[in-house]
Amino acid sequence: MTIPMQSTQTRTSPKRSFGRAAGLAALALGFVGLACSATTETTASEAVDSEPAATVTHATVGELAPDFQLPDAHGTNHRLSNFRGRTVVLEWHNHDCPFVVKFYSVGAMQAMQREFTERGVVWLTINSSSPGTQGYVTAEGARELTTAREAAPTALLLDPDGIVGRMYDARTTPHMFVIDPAGRVVYDGAIDSIRSSNPQDIERAEPYLRNAVEAVLAGSAVEPSKTRPYGCSVKYAN
Amino acid sequence: MALSPCTAAPWALLACLALGASQESPSGTTASEVSSARGDGVWGNPAAQDLRAAPLVRARPVAAAEEIHPGEPLLLGVRLEIAPDWHVYWENPGDSGMPPRVDWELPDGVEIEGPFWPYPRRYAAGPLVSLGYSRAVTLGFRLRLSPEAAAGLEGVRLTLAAKVSWLACHDEKGCVPGESQVRWSAALGRGAVDPAAELPPELVEWERGLPRGDHGWEFALEGDPAPARGELNLLLRAPKALAEGERPLDFFPREEGRFQLASPPRFEPIAVDGPGEVWRMRMRLERGVEAPERVSGVLLIGVAPGQPPTAVLDLDTHPPAGADGTPNGDRESPLPEKP
């Protein structure tokens, strides 16, 4: 059932990614020998042979990620447990926040979204801003944002009640989580190591999120697995 | 990777044009008072655009004296005046945000210590808590000019410059980073410093808010009895009984990410100890985080949360040993010795 995305070499440098050919080859090998199908990212939730995670209500590194279902900007529902068998990235997001703008304005977030989704990772951008607060978007606004910024998540999910945000204790935008193919939280924290809103700091920061995804794809341990996220506060309802 | 928002949907065209018209140099090189973030149009942050004409934060220097005496410390503050309903952050910003920074350009022979932070207040929004300041705050620094460098400055004023940068946030409007340059200069002073010289009001206010190390309180982790799961207990021993109605009101930890700020500490009196008294402080740890071996932070003593505190204490369970053996002996107070 699981489709491990195994690297053919040990990662030594966190900086650069697989060549596209290697990534596609791994993807092809992964699909060969499938026993049961995994859902694609655009279909509505299908019944999938996954462990029930209904009792998990907090995100704890090393444990099963709390399951949730949220609509995307096109009205399609996505359930986290349907992505069991794939690496999942959760990106808490607020398009107005200068720490989010730091990554989007220079294309750094979009590049990671594109690169990792092409390698089979599921990337879910989540907006937990309450209606009336800064950063809240309607479905239409969300679609326009995605197009305008050439963002490439698997889906942009709308969580205006903040239920999923609170379950994950999402504090800031950005706040990143990585969930491994077994459904466990393996990273919770900052996107990188330099707390600033200056895009020039991206290159010299330790890329925590990138490194975490690479580690999961390579089957190695994520280190660090928990860091202090930085950014603007998530705008929950009071 | 080059991105072209101007190829986006038609609705974004206006925003795209706005973006093109207001291209800024990369953050860190502008001297403007307002946001240097990419805050226009399709990239968001309309708050930055609206408020471009009125800066959210103004920074200016405020010194204890107009002269600097070689070898003698001088208090020099950087005052941040903040637009209504916006706030900036303390050294531990809390669940989000970022503390302000002052990056000094110092000539040879000039040393500066700080910032010395006044105590913050809590800003709660939903389940999240920030620690910071609104309306105004002065960040204190202690400046020393060596006699050798002073000799080299014979007849010339000492001039210092700093880049001040901050993040200003509003509960509804979001956050806007900003920066500005401040410059300060002073003539060289002759003879002794006048100990009776009055501080300007901004520094009087700063001094009142400054955590004091010279308080004689003891502060220790309480291991026995063991605290409840997910909690940490500390003991506070006051050298003298508190006044009628006075009690510990709040504690702000310096360490980020250790304690749940959404659950303020709980205080309970547990014993009278000679002329003094002992209190227990219960803190909730962040989920999944271990108890620390050392706790450092700022304790407020007072009569009621809404009123100014009667004492602001700098506490550390493991203070660096001072030459005189006092707690926090090494964390020198920026204030002159009281006679």
Interface residues (C-beta under 8 A of the other chain):
Chain A: H58 T60 V61 N94 H95 D96 C97 P98 F99 V100 V101 K102 Y104 S105 V106 G107 A108 Q110 A111 S130 G132 T133 Q134 G135 E144 L145 T147 A148 R149 E150 G162 R166 D169 R171 T172 R195 S196 S197 N198 P199 Q200 K226 R228 Y230 G231 C232 S233 V234 K235 Y236 A237 N238
Chain B: M1 A2 L3 P5 A8 A9 W11 A12 A15 P26 S27 G28 S35 A37 R38 G39 V42 W43 G44 N45 P46 A47 D95 S96 G97 M98 A125 G126 P127 L128 S130 L167 C169 H170 E172 K173 G174 C175 V176 P177 E256 G257 R287 G288
